[in-house]
């Protein structure tokens, strides 16, 4: 059987890697004529993705191969590590291009029954489109955020290219922007921090220009959730074809080690002992953490609310320049207020690493205080758990705005909170009163938010089954790939 070989080039970040592998599994499971080679980049510092990759390999079907890109030589590694953070990632991806070219050449030489069907490239690796062009193969972009955020990127680019306006000039203004992918005017204060610096906006604009070169963009979203944004993208004649193929969710990355399996069992056992919809879950993603002062305010808010809680509390990395992820505490008492664990022992549980989908799926969980990363957003919607928005970095502020104002399936703790790895701006401290108010609001069973979230959950699940909108859109992506190998 002749097969279409797809070359996946995901970004090395945990969320991007997991989503890319799930998408590859979805494609391979949909059509047996598709095989996938996933190229694994490794940052020149330890980003804790090794265990994740090993787990993903175990779960992948036979027609998905993982290919490690060789480590960089010491000279290149040192040069990259000396670069400013904004320049680092662009230069790192550029350093991978000749290695990717050599690997793909080898893959094609040894493939007796496969024909190159194209490259599926992460949204942050758009310069790899040049490699696809060298092989005369179509380049598809896998966009791991939502359609509204994609429309914002193109809006920023058009602002520069067609109106000669710099989005960074709006920093600190109270302006509202008419972004085609949003129903409501978008306040500048909820734009990603990276867009509000000259260097950062130049990076965003450069990426947007490259994205327009793709044959199609595969967005991890659902028509029923983002129809307005998807239509706005389709109306832009310079935008590639958009396929809405979500929600793509990794359900099985938990339990990588024996310790984590036991931790998951303990968490589930505790949740089993709680009443339905009684627990608020607090988690801020793979990169989310707070200093002692903010941790104290969260702890006070939980005590004041009297709410049952499950809190994923992580230790901030001490190596900010390397963007190292947070780690687990050995003793939570070193950061929590004195006596907090004893006073809340009957109603709360503090944890480190969290098996998130398992937690959100549990019937006792009634609300989610979240950083609003797109993967976490989709997981919360899939499980029908209302959210309280507390964004930190990346595109999380605009996601929070979309959840609260556009979709109305979340309440606001603070939409424009910022704790960004790239800008090093001072971080404000949210008070216990503000946090408590958000917790009470998201756990209020009388609000319409819970019913709207339940409705969105049902629509997202229906989209993935046969004849559903995402199922159909995925088929429209696969069809020309298969036609090319006949």
LINJODA-V31006 format. One record per pair of residues at least 4 apart in sequence whose ideal C-beta (glycine too) atoms are under 6 Angstrom apart, sorted by the first residue. I is the first residue (numbers start at 1). J is the second residue. D is the distance in Angstrom with one decimal. If there is no record, write none. Layout:
((I J D) (I J D))
This chain:
((2 485 4.9) (3 33 5.3) (3 35 4.9) (3 113 5.7) (3 114 4.6) (4 34 5.4) (4 117 3.2) (4 481 5.0) (4 485 5.0) (5 35 5.5) (5 111 5.9) (5 114 4.0) (5 116 5.4) (5 117 5.8) (6 36 4.9) (6 117 5.1) (6 118 6.0) (6 120 5.6) (7 37 5.5) (7 104 5.7) (7 119 4.8) (8 20 5.6) (8 24 5.6) (8 36 5.7) (8 38 4.3) (8 120 4.9) (9 39 5.2) (9 121 4.9) (9 125 5.2) (9 128 5.1) (10 16 5.2) (10 17 5.2) (10 20 3.6) (10 122 4.8) (11 16 3.9) (11 122 4.2) (11 124 4.5) (11 125 5.9) (12 41 4.6) (12 43 5.4) (14 49 6.0) (14 52 5.9) (14 286 4.7) (15 375 4.8) (16 122 5.6) (16 144 5.4) (18 250 4.1) (18 253 5.6) (19 144 4.9) (19 248 5.6) (21 56 4.7) (22 248 4.9) (22 250 4.9) (23 248 5.2) (24 36 4.4) (24 38 6.0) (24 64 5.3) (25 29 6.0) (27 34 5.2) (28 34 5.5) (28 36 5.9) (28 61 5.5) (28 63 4.8) (28 64 5.7) (31 478 5.6) (33 482 5.7) (35 63 4.3) (36 64 4.8) (37 65 4.8) (37 67 5.5) (37 107 5.5) (38 66 5.2) (39 67 5.2) (39 69 5.7) (40 53 6.0) (40 66 5.9) (40 68 5.1) (41 69 5.2) (41 96 5.6) (43 47 4.8) (44 72 5.8) (44 77 4.2) (44 80 5.4) (44 81 5.8) (45 322 4.8) (48 325 5.5) (49 53 5.7) (51 256 4.5) (55 256 4.8) (57 66 5.2) (59 252 5.7) (60 64 4.1) (67 103 5.8) (69 99 5.1) (72 76 4.4) (72 77 4.7) (76 95 5.8) (80 91 5.8) (80 92 5.7) (83 87 4.5) (83 88 4.6) (83 91 5.8) (85 422 5.6) (86 199 5.2) (87 91 5.8) (88 92 5.9) (93 125 5.4) (93 127 5.6) (96 100 5.6) (97 131 5.8) (100 131 5.5) (101 131 5.5) (115 485 4.7) (116 137 5.0) (117 481 4.5) (118 137 5.2) (118 138 4.1) (118 140 5.8) (119 132 4.1) (119 137 6.0) (119 139 4.9) (120 140 5.0) (120 142 5.3) (121 125 5.1) (121 128 4.8) (121 139 5.9) (121 141 5.5) (122 142 5.9) (123 141 5.8) (123 143 4.8) (126 207 5.6) (126 210 3.6) (126 211 5.7) (129 139 4.4) (129 213 5.4) (132 137 5.0) (132 139 3.7) (138 215 4.2) (139 214 5.3) (140 214 6.0) (140 215 5.8) (140 216 5.2) (140 218 5.9) (141 211 5.6) (141 214 4.4) (141 217 4.7) (142 218 5.0) (143 150 5.7) (143 217 5.4) (143 219 4.7) (144 220 5.5) (145 149 4.4) (145 374 4.6) (145 395 5.6) (146 221 4.9) (146 226 5.9) (146 374 5.9) (147 219 5.1) (147 221 5.0) (147 226 4.3) (147 229 3.9) (147 230 5.0) (148 181 4.5) (148 182 5.9) (148 226 6.0) (148 229 4.1) (148 402 5.3) (149 395 4.9) (149 398 5.8) (151 180 5.6) (151 181 2.6) (151 229 5.2) (151 232 5.3) (151 233 5.6) (152 179 5.5) (153 208 4.6) (154 208 5.6) (155 179 4.8) (156 167 4.9) (156 204 5.7) (157 161 5.9) (157 205 4.9) (157 208 3.8) (158 162 4.9) (159 163 5.4) (159 165 4.7) (159 167 5.9) (160 205 5.3) (167 195 5.3) (167 201 5.1) (168 196 5.5) (168 197 5.6) (168 198 4.9) (168 201 4.5) (170 175 5.5) (170 188 4.7) (171 196 4.2) (173 188 5.4) (175 188 5.0) (176 185 3.6) (176 187 5.4) (177 186 4.8) (179 186 4.9) (180 232 4.0) (181 229 3.6) (181 232 4.5) (182 186 5.3) (183 228 5.7) (183 406 5.8) (184 405 5.2) (189 416 4.3) (190 397 4.4) (190 398 5.5) (190 401 4.4) (190 415 5.4) (190 416 5.4) (191 195 4.9) (191 196 6.0) (192 395 5.0) (193 418 5.6) (193 420 4.2) (193 423 4.9) (194 200 3.7) (194 422 5.7) (195 201 5.2) (195 204 5.5) (212 238 5.8) (214 240 4.9) (216 240 5.3) (216 241 4.2) (216 243 5.8) (217 240 5.3) (217 242 5.5) (218 243 4.9) (218 245 5.2) (219 244 5.5) (220 246 4.1) (220 248 5.0) (221 226 4.9) (221 244 5.2) (221 246 4.7) (222 246 5.4) (222 247 6.0) (222 460 5.0) (222 463 4.7) (222 470 5.9) (223 227 5.4) (223 244 5.1) (223 469 4.0) (224 459 4.0) (226 230 5.6) (230 242 5.9) (230 244 5.8) (233 239 5.1) (233 242 5.1) (243 473 4.8) (243 477 4.7) (244 473 5.1) (245 470 5.6) (245 473 5.8) (245 474 4.9) (247 378 4.2) (247 382 5.7) (247 460 5.4) (249 378 5.7) (249 379 5.7) (249 382 5.7) (251 357 5.3) (254 264 5.6) (254 355 3.5) (255 260 5.4) (255 261 4.4) (255 264 5.7) (256 260 5.5) (264 355 4.5) (270 349 5.1) (271 362 4.6) (271 364 4.8) (274 278 5.2) (274 279 5.2) (274 308 5.6) (274 364 4.0) (276 363 5.0) (276 364 5.9) (277 366 3.4) (278 308 4.8) (278 364 5.8) (279 308 4.6) (279 310 5.6) (279 364 4.9) (279 365 5.0) (280 307 5.2) (280 309 5.1) (280 367 4.5) (280 439 5.5) (280 443 5.6) (281 310 4.9) (281 359 5.6) (281 365 5.3) (281 368 5.1) (282 311 4.5) (282 369 4.2) (283 312 4.0) (283 354 5.3) (284 288 2.6) (284 371 4.2) (285 371 4.7) (285 373 4.7) (286 325 5.6) (287 325 5.5) (288 371 4.9) (288 392 5.5) (289 314 4.5) (289 316 4.1) (289 326 3.9) (290 294 3.8) (290 295 5.3) (292 335 5.4) (293 429 5.5) (294 429 5.4) (295 335 5.2) (296 337 5.5) (297 431 5.8) (297 432 4.7) (298 435 5.9) (299 336 5.6) (299 337 5.2) (299 340 5.0) (300 432 3.7) (301 432 4.2) (301 435 3.6) (301 436 4.1) (302 309 5.1) (304 436 4.8) (305 436 4.9) (305 439 4.8) (305 440 5.8) (307 439 5.7) (307 443 5.9) (308 347 4.8) (309 348 4.5) (310 349 5.2) (311 350 5.0) (312 351 5.5) (312 354 4.1) (313 350 5.4) (314 326 3.7) (315 326 5.5) (315 327 5.0) (315 329 5.1) (316 326 5.6) (317 324 3.8) (317 326 5.6) (319 324 4.4) (323 421 5.2) (328 352 3.1) (332 336 5.2) (332 350 5.2) (336 340 4.5) (339 343 5.5) (344 348 4.0) (356 379 6.0) (357 361 6.0) (357 379 5.4) (360 365 6.0) (360 379 5.7) (360 380 5.9) (360 383 3.9) (360 385 5.1) (361 383 5.1) (365 385 5.8) (366 443 5.6) (367 386 5.5) (367 442 3.9) (367 443 4.7) (368 380 5.1) (368 385 4.8) (368 387 4.9) (369 388 4.7) (369 390 5.9) (370 376 5.3) (370 387 5.1) (371 391 5.8) (371 392 4.8) (371 396 5.5) (372 377 5.9) (372 389 5.3) (372 391 4.7) (372 396 4.4) (372 399 4.3) (372 400 4.6) (373 396 6.0) (377 399 5.9) (380 385 4.9) (380 387 5.3) (381 456 5.5) (381 457 5.9) (381 460 5.6) (384 453 5.5) (384 454 5.1) (384 457 3.6) (386 442 5.3) (386 449 4.9) (386 450 5.3) (386 453 4.9) (387 410 4.0) (388 411 5.2) (388 413 5.1) (388 438 4.3) (388 442 4.0) (389 400 3.7) (389 403 5.9) (389 404 6.0) (389 410 5.2) (389 412 5.5) (389 413 5.9) (389 415 5.9) (390 413 4.6) (391 396 3.3) (391 397 4.5) (391 400 4.6) (391 417 5.9) (392 396 5.8) (392 419 4.4) (393 420 4.3) (393 421 5.8) (395 399 5.9) (397 416 5.8) (400 415 4.4) (401 405 5.5) (401 415 5.5) (402 406 4.5) (403 407 5.5) (403 409 5.9) (403 410 3.8) (404 410 5.1) (404 412 5.0) (408 452 5.8) (409 449 6.0) (409 452 5.1) (409 453 4.5) (409 456 5.7) (411 438 6.0) (411 441 4.4) (411 442 5.0) (413 438 3.6) (419 427 4.8) (430 434 5.0) (430 435 5.6) (432 436 5.8) (448 452 5.9) (462 468 5.3) (463 468 4.3) (463 469 4.7) (463 470 4.1) (464 468 5.6) (464 470 5.3) (464 471 6.0) (466 471 5.7))
